[in-house]
Amino acid sequence: MQWFDPHSRIRSSKHRKIYAYYTLAYTLIDFLAAVMFITGSVFFFDEATVYAATWLFLIGSIFFALRPTTTLLRELALIRAGDYVDVVKR
């Protein structure tokens, strides 16, 4: 099986579950990063919350760094799942 093969996610029911799990994780990370950046942006309007805003931007940046990490981990999990295909009985 090759890296980033578009067919690997549908190769078997195990592959579909792995892909769904990592897609959910990726979406959650994306959502949290956006929330951190939006909240941090609002916090920059008040001088008293600038320190918190800076931390929110840092945390949001870490979440954005986790996005490609999640994709890489998904590909590794799909490769570890093997190269088998579910057998469909007719």
PAGULUM-995022 format. One line per 3 residues: number of its first residue (from 1); their letters; for each residue x negated, y, z of N, C-alpha, C. Coordinates in pm, 1 decimal. Layout:
NUM	A	X,Y,Z,X,Y,Z,X,Y,Z ~ ...
//
This chain:
1	MQW	-83.9,-117.4,0.0,0.0,0.0,0.0,-88.9,124.4,0.0 ~ -51.5,225.1,-75.0,-130.7,346.4,-87.0,-79.7,454.6,8.7 ~ -170.2,547.2,40.3,-133.0,661.7,121.4,-32.4,747.3,45.3
4	FDP	66.0,799.3,113.5,164.6,893.1,61.1,239.0,838.2,-61.0 ~ 259.0,708.6,-62.5,337.5,644.6,-167.4,484.7,674.6,-140.4 ~ 554.8,739.8,-233.1,694.6,775.9,-207.3,786.6,655.7,-189.1
7	HSR	744.6,539.1,-233.0,826.8,419.7,-219.4,803.7,347.7,-86.2 ~ 700.5,385.3,-13.8,668.3,314.5,110.2,776.3,332.0,216.0 ~ 848.2,441.3,211.2,949.7,465.5,313.9,1073.4,377.6,297.6
10	IRS	1091.2,317.5,180.9,1209.2,233.8,157.5,1171.1,87.6,132.6 ~ 1048.3,53.1,160.2,998.3,-81.7,132.0,1073.5,-189.1,211.2 ~ 1109.0,-159.7,335.5,1181.0,-256.4,418.6,1259.4,-180.2,525.1
13	SKH	1340.3,-252.4,601.2,1415.0,-185.8,708.1,1319.3,-131.1,814.2 ~ 1209.8,-201.0,839.1,1109.4,-151.6,934.0,1047.8,-21.0,884.2 ~ 1016.2,-14.7,756.1,959.9,106.6,697.4,1059.7,222.6,705.2
16	RKI	1187.8,193.9,681.2,1290.1,298.2,688.0,1302.9,353.6,830.0 ~ 1294.7,266.0,930.8,1302.7,310.4,1069.7,1183.0,396.6,1107.2 ~ 1065.0,353.9,1065.8,944.0,432.2,1092.5,956.0,569.5,1028.8
19	YAY	998.2,573.3,904.4,1010.0,700.1,833.5,1112.6,791.3,901.9 ~ 1225.2,734.4,943.8,1329.4,813.2,1010.1,1278.8,869.6,1143.2 ~ 1207.4,789.0,1219.6,1153.6,833.1,1347.6,1057.9,951.0,1329.0
22	YTL	965.5,938.6,1235.9,868.6,1045.4,1214.0,931.9,1169.0,1150.3 ~ 1035.7,1150.9,1069.8,1106.9,1265.5,1014.7,1176.2,1341.8,1127.0 ~ 1235.3,1269.7,1220.5,1297.8,1333.5,1335.7,1194.2,1409.6,1418.4
25	AYT	1079.6,1347.8,1444.2,973.2,1413.4,1520.5,924.5,1538.4,1448.1 ~ 904.7,1529.0,1316.5,858.4,1643.0,1236.9,958.6,1757.9,1244.4 ~ 1087.3,1725.2,1233.3,1191.4,1827.6,1236.9,1196.6,1893.4,1374.6
28	LID	1184.6,1814.9,1480.7,1184.8,1868.9,1615.5,1064.9,1961.8,1636.8 ~ 948.8,1920.5,1591.5,828.9,2004.0,1602.2,847.7,2133.8,1525.0 ~ 901.2,2125.5,1405.4,926.5,2242.9,1322.1,1022.9,2338.8,1392.0
31	FLA	1129.9,2284.2,1447.3,1229.4,2364.6,1517.1,1168.2,2434.5,1638.9 ~ 1091.8,2359.9,1719.1,1029.8,2418.7,1837.9,929.5,2528.3,1801.6 ~ 854.9,2507.3,1695.1,760.4,2610.3,1649.9,834.9,2737.6,1612.5
34	AVM	945.5,2723.0,1540.9,1024.4,2839.9,1500.9,1081.3,2911.9,1623.3 ~ 1131.1,2836.2,1720.2,1185.8,2896.9,1841.9,1077.2,2973.5,1916.1 ~ 958.1,2915.9,1926.0,847.3,2983.8,1994.2,811.4,3114.7,1924.7
37	FIT	805.5,3113.3,1793.2,769.2,3234.2,1719.6,879.0,3340.5,1726.7 ~ 1003.0,3301.2,1718.1,1112.6,3398.3,1726.9,1118.3,3458.0,1866.9 ~ 1109.3,3373.1,1967.9,1111.6,3422.3,2105.2,991.0,3512.0,2132.5
40	GSV	874.9,3469.9,2086.5,754.6,3552.1,2102.6,768.4,3686.8,2034.1 ~ 830.0,3688.9,1917.5,850.5,3814.9,1845.9,940.7,3908.8,1925.2 ~ 1047.1,3854.9,1983.1,1137.3,3936.3,2064.6,1063.9,3988.2,2188.1
43	FFF	981.2,3903.8,2248.7,907.6,3944.2,2368.8,809.7,4058.4,2341.3 ~ 764.7,4071.8,2219.4,670.7,4179.7,2187.4,737.2,4317.9,2188.1 ~ 868.6,4323.7,2191.4,938.0,4453.0,2196.2,927.2,4520.5,2332.3
46	DEA	898.2,4443.3,2436.7,887.1,4498.0,2571.2,744.5,4479.0,2620.6 ~ 685.4,4585.8,2669.0,546.7,4583.3,2715.1,527.0,4483.6,2830.0 ~ 630.6,4461.2,2909.7,620.1,4371.8,3025.3,611.5,4224.3,2985.2
49	TVY	651.5,4189.8,2863.7,652.9,4048.9,2822.9,551.6,4017.0,2712.5 ~ 459.0,4107.1,2687.6,359.0,4085.5,2582.4,270.7,3965.1,2613.6 ~ 234.2,3947.2,2740.4,150.6,3832.6,2778.6,223.1,3701.3,2747.5
52	AAT	350.2,3693.5,2784.6,430.1,3573.6,2755.2,444.9,3553.7,2604.9 ~ 461.2,3662.2,2532.0,474.1,3653.8,2385.9,348.7,3594.1,2323.5 ~ 233.1,3634.9,2373.9,106.7,3581.6,2322.9,98.6,3430.9,2344.8
55	WLF	140.1,3385.2,2462.5,141.5,3241.7,2489.6,239.8,3168.1,2399.8 ~ 354.5,3227.7,2375.7,452.7,3163.5,2288.3,398.5,3149.3,2146.0 ~ 326.6,3250.7,2098.8,265.6,3240.3,1966.5,159.7,3130.3,1962.6
58	LIG	82.3,3117.8,2069.3,-17.9,3011.4,2075.1,49.3,2874.3,2074.1 ~ 151.1,2857.3,2156.7,222.6,2729.2,2161.7,288.8,2699.7,2027.2 ~ 349.4,2801.4,1965.8,409.2,2784.1,1832.8,305.8,2742.8,1729.8
61	SIF	187.1,2800.4,1738.1,79.6,2763.8,1645.7,36.5,2618.9,1665.0 ~ 33.0,2574.5,1789.8,-1.2,2434.3,1816.6,104.4,2342.5,1756.2 ~ 232.3,2380.8,1771.1,339.3,2301.3,1710.3,323.7,2296.7,1558.1
64	FAL	289.1,2409.4,1497.0,267.5,2408.6,1351.7,149.9,2319.0,1314.1 ~ 48.9,2310.0,1398.8,-64.0,2220.0,1372.8,-22.0,2073.9,1386.9 ~ 79.7,2046.8,1467.0,127.7,1909.8,1484.0,204.6,1859.2,1362.8
67	RPT	253.3,1949.9,1279.3,329.3,1907.4,1160.9,248.2,1815.8,1069.8 ~ 130.5,1857.8,1021.2,54.1,1766.2,935.4,2.8,1644.8,1012.3 ~ -18.8,1661.3,1142.8,-60.2,1547.2,1224.6,49.2,1441.6,1226.6
70	TTL	174.3,1485.5,1239.1,288.0,1393.8,1237.7,297.9,1321.5,1104.0 ~ 276.5,1392.8,995.6,279.9,1331.5,863.0,170.4,1226.0,849.4 ~ 51.6,1258.1,896.0,-59.2,1162.5,889.8,-29.7,1038.8,974.6
73	LRE	22.1,1059.1,1095.0,56.3,945.4,1180.8,166.7,859.6,1118.8 ~ 261.5,922.8,1050.7,367.2,847.9,982.3,308.4,758.2,874.1 ~ 216.4,812.2,796.3,154.4,733.5,689.9,75.3,615.6,747.3
76	LAL	5.6,639.2,856.7,-68.3,529.9,921.6,27.4,422.1,972.3 ~ 139.7,464.0,1030.1,238.3,367.5,1079.7,298.8,287.4,965.0 ~ 325.7,352.4,853.0,381.4,282.1,737.3,281.1,180.6,681.5
79	IRA	154.6,218.1,679.4,51.8,125.3,630.6,37.6,7.3,726.3 ~ 39.4,35.5,857.7,29.2,-72.7,956.3,149.4,-165.8,951.3 ~ 264.7,-115.0,906.5,385.8,-197.3,900.0,373.2,-306.9,795.1
82	GDY	278.7,-294.2,707.9,255.1,-399.3,608.3,312.2,-364.7,472.4 ~ 288.9,-456.8,381.0,325.6,-434.6,241.5,437.9,-527.1,199.3 ~ 521.1,-567.8,294.1,628.3,-660.0,259.4,756.5,-584.6,222.4
85	VDV	842.8,-653.0,154.5,970.0,-598.0,111.5,1079.6,-687.1,168.8 ~ 1186.8,-625.0,218.9,1299.7,-705.3,266.9,1355.2,-789.3,153.2 ~ 1387.5,-913.2,183.8,1447.5,-1001.6,85.5,1598.5,-985.7,94.2
88	VKR	1659.8,-955.7,-18.2,1803.9,-938.7,-22.4,1866.4,-1067.4,-72.7 ~ 1955.0,-1124.0,8.8,2023.1,-1247.9,-32.5,2148.2,-1211.2,-111.0 ~ 2170.8,-1283.8,-217.2,2288.1,-1257.0,-300.9,2384.3,-1371.2,-293.2
//
